[in-house]
Amino acid sequence: MDNQYLEMNRELEKHFYLLQKFWELGEPIWDTSIPTAEVRFNYENESIEYVINPDFWKELTIYDKSFVISHEIMHLFLRHPE
């Protein structure tokens, strides 16, 4: 799914430069144990992890994917769940 990372990067860059930069700071983690998506900060690696259910992800359009990632990044901006 590496090509999806780059595709998401280009989509975010079109609309939201700052969101695209936050996307670049993290990495997608594919995990079927969650229903949709979540974001978390890995304190051990000091990195952002975008945890995404691959089954949920593959059903989304590129626009929907950019919305989901933007939504998760807003949690970082608002310092949730801190």
Secondary structure, 3 states (H helix, E strand, C coil): CHHHHHHHHHHHHHHCHHHHHHHHHEEEEECCCCCCEEEEEECCCCEEEEEECHHHHHCCCHHHHHHHHHHHHHHHHCCCCC
